[in-house]
Amino acid sequence: MAIALAAAALSLTSIVAEAAAQNRGNAQAEQSRALRDRGPSSVALPPVGRYVAESGEGFILDRSGRHPLLRFDRRDETWVLRPSAAPRGDVIYRNDAGEQVLRVTPSGGMTIYTPRAPGGSPASFTGSGPSLTPPTLGPVLLFRLMAQRSHMVSQAVGRLVEVNLGGEQSEALCVEALIVTTEAVIRIARSPTARQYIDDLRSITIVEGSRAGVTYARGRLTVTVDPGEGMAGRPSSARVIRAILPRD
């Protein structure tokens, strides 16, 4: 697929929901059955669950796949987490920019780290949640999504920004990268101090390659995804922002 689109106002929520609704319902039903089958004596948490922090932030943690995935409520981005050992047997989960996101104790206690609670906030399991594996949209929904994201970025920047999506191996991964990248650009555009660094932005392109990465030069933002790495082969918004903003 190789498509370039201009602006069109459409709802991201309706597009993604239309493709994922059935998968989400099936996943929730399976998780509910699994919880019932475990019985009250088991302390094991389900592969996919919903948690709420004392700071008030809710999130889904999906440990059913190759890499743990996390998504906060009312957010579009799914974070791919990478574990590392910590003192006392704890495990720290970081995003691909090296930022600490989650800490889990041997007994299952969780602490989530966010801008609202940079020092960490304890989180509790509240029930099963939907799988965070991205759905396949198909050509019609993909076209609509690209038009919608182009419109959102163009409005935020104040001029037309072309969106290009190229790749044959993993449509779902390219779609994830498109959503994450455009969200990062919109965040920069809304910042009074950072907006100047996208003054020459003219296009956003998602391509497949042998290694994930982000480059920004001469008004062209290019994000490369590695289908062989699954969700871990898609750069996060933190990496996109770091590629655009100058380093101190």
C-alpha positions in Angstrom: 0.0 0.0 0.0 1.2 3.5 -0.8 -1.3 6.3 -0.3 -1.0 10.1 0.1 -4.0 12.1 1.4 -5.0 15.7 2.1 -7.4 16.8 4.9 -10.8 15.4 5.7 -12.7 15.6 9.1 -13.5 12.2 10.4 -13.7 10.5 13.9 -10.7 8.4 14.9 -12.8 6.8 17.7 -15.5 5.5 15.3 -12.9 4.2 12.8 -10.9 2.2 15.3 -14.0 1.1 17.2 -15.6 -0.2 14.0 -12.7 -2.5 13.3 -12.0 -3.6 16.9 -15.4 -4.0 18.5 -15.9 -7.6 17.8 -12.3 -8.6 18.8 -12.7 -6.6 22.0 -16.0 -8.3 22.9 -14.5 -11.8 22.3 -11.4 -11.0 24.4 -13.5 -9.7 27.3 -15.7 -12.8 27.3 -12.7 -15.1 27.2 -11.1 -13.2 30.1 -14.3 -13.3 32.2 -14.5 -17.0 31.7 -10.8 -17.4 32.7 -11.3 -15.5 35.9 -14.3 -17.6 36.8 -12.4 -20.8 36.1 -9.5 -19.8 38.3 -11.7 -19.6 41.4 -11.4 -17.4 44.4 -8.3 -19.0 45.8 -6.0 -18.0 42.9 -4.0 -14.8 43.1 -2.8 -14.9 39.5 -3.8 -11.8 37.4 -5.2 -12.3 33.9 -3.0 -11.6 30.9 -5.1 -8.6 30.1 -6.5 -6.4 32.9 -7.7 -3.0 33.9 -6.0 -1.1 36.7 -6.7 2.2 38.5 -4.0 4.3 40.2 -4.5 6.2 43.5 -3.8 9.3 41.4 -7.0 8.6 39.5 -5.5 7.4 36.2 -6.9 4.2 34.7 -5.0 1.9 32.3 -5.1 -1.4 30.5 -2.1 -3.8 30.9 -1.9 -6.5 28.2 0.7 -9.2 29.0 -0.7 -11.8 26.6 1.8 -11.2 23.8 5.5 -11.1 23.1 5.8 -7.7 24.8 3.8 -6.1 27.7 1.5 -3.4 26.3 -0.1 -0.5 28.3 -2.6 2.1 27.3 -4.1 4.8 29.5 -7.8 5.6 29.5 -8.9 8.1 26.9 -5.5 7.9 25.1 -4.8 6.6 21.6 -1.2 5.5 22.2 -0.3 2.0 23.3 3.0 1.8 25.0 5.3 -1.2 24.5 7.1 -1.9 27.7 10.6 -3.4 28.3 11.4 -5.1 31.6 14.6 -4.7 33.6 15.5 -6.1 37.0 15.4 -3.8 40.1 16.4 -4.2 43.8 14.4 -6.5 46.0 13.3 -8.6 43.1 11.1 -5.8 41.6 10.7 -5.4 37.8 10.8 -2.0 36.2 9.1 -1.6 32.8 10.3 1.2 30.6 9.2 2.6 27.2 11.5 2.7 24.2 12.8 6.1 25.2 14.0 4.7 28.5 11.4 6.3 30.6 10.1 4.4 33.7 6.4 3.6 33.2 5.6 0.8 35.6 7.1 -1.0 38.6 6.0 -4.5 39.8 6.9 -6.2 43.0 7.3 -10.0 43.4 4.0 -10.1 45.2 2.2 -8.4 42.3 2.1 -4.8 43.6 2.1 -2.1 40.9 3.3 1.5 40.8 2.5 3.6 37.7 4.6 6.6 36.8 3.0 9.5 34.9 3.3 13.3 34.5 0.6 13.6 37.1 2.4 11.3 39.5 6.1 11.4 38.5 7.1 9.9 41.8 4.8 6.9 41.3 1.3 6.1 42.3 0.1 2.6 43.5 -2.3 0.9 41.1 -4.9 -1.8 41.8 -6.5 -4.4 39.6 -10.2 -3.7 38.9 -11.2 -6.3 36.3 -10.6 -7.7 32.9 -9.9 -5.4 29.9 -9.8 -5.5 26.1 -6.8 -6.7 24.2 -4.4 -4.0 23.0 -3.4 -5.8 19.9 -4.1 -3.4 17.0 -6.9 -4.5 14.6 -6.6 -4.8 10.8 -8.7 -2.0 9.3 -8.9 -3.0 5.6 -8.7 -0.5 2.7 -11.8 1.6 3.3 -11.2 2.2 7.0 -7.5 2.7 6.4 -8.3 5.4 3.8 -10.7 7.1 6.3 -8.1 7.0 9.1 -5.4 8.5 7.0 -7.7 11.3 5.9 -8.7 12.0 9.5 -5.1 12.1 10.8 -4.0 14.4 8.0 -6.9 16.7 8.8 -6.0 16.8 12.5 -2.3 17.5 11.9 -3.0 20.1 9.3 -5.4 21.9 11.6 -2.9 21.9 14.5 0.0 23.1 12.3 -2.0 25.6 10.4 -1.3 24.3 6.8 -1.6 21.2 4.8 0.5 18.3 6.0 0.6 15.3 3.7 0.3 11.8 5.2 1.9 8.8 3.4 1.6 5.2 4.4 3.8 2.6 2.7 4.2 -1.1 3.6 3.1 -4.6 2.8 4.0 -6.8 5.8 2.1 -5.3 8.7 -0.8 -2.9 8.1 -1.7 -2.9 11.8 1.8 -1.8 12.8 1.9 1.0 10.3 -1.5 2.2 11.5 -0.3 2.2 15.1 2.8 4.2 14.0 0.5 6.6 12.1 -1.6 7.3 15.1 1.3 7.7 17.5 3.3 9.9 15.2 0.5 12.3 14.4 -0.4 12.5 18.1 3.2 13.5 18.8 3.2 16.2 16.1 -0.1 17.6 17.5 1.4 17.8 21.0 4.4 19.7 19.7 2.1 22.1 17.7 0.2 22.9 20.9 3.3 23.8 22.8 4.2 27.5 22.6 7.9 26.7 23.1 8.2 23.7 20.8 5.9 24.7 18.0 8.7 26.5 16.2 10.5 23.2 15.5 7.8 22.0 13.1 7.5 25.3 11.2 8.7 23.6 8.0 6.8 20.3 8.4 5.2 19.3 5.1 4.8 15.5 5.2 4.6 12.5 7.5 5.6 9.1 6.0 5.3 5.7 7.6 7.5 3.0 6.0 8.7 -0.5 6.8 12.3 -1.4 7.3 14.7 -3.7 9.1 15.0 -1.4 12.1 12.6 1.0 13.8 13.6 4.6 13.7 12.6 8.3 13.2 14.2 11.0 11.1 13.2 14.6 10.5 14.9 16.6 7.8 13.8 19.4 5.4 10.2 19.3 6.5 9.9 15.5 6.1 9.1 13.4 9.1 9.8 9.7 8.4 9.0 6.9 10.8 10.3 3.4 10.1 8.6 0.3 11.6 10.1 -3.2 11.9 7.4 -5.8 11.3 9.6 -8.5 12.6 9.5 -7.0 16.1 5.8 -6.7 16.3 4.5 -3.9 18.5 8.1 -3.3 19.7 9.0 -2.4 16.1 7.0 0.8 16.3 8.6 4.0 17.7 6.7 5.6 20.5 5.6 9.2 20.6 8.5 9.9 23.0 11.0 8.9 20.3 9.2 10.9 17.7 9.3 14.0 19.8 13.0 13.5 20.6 13.7 13.2 16.9 12.0 16.5 16.2 13.1 18.6 19.1 16.8 19.7 19.4 18.8 18.1 22.2 20.4 20.2 24.9 
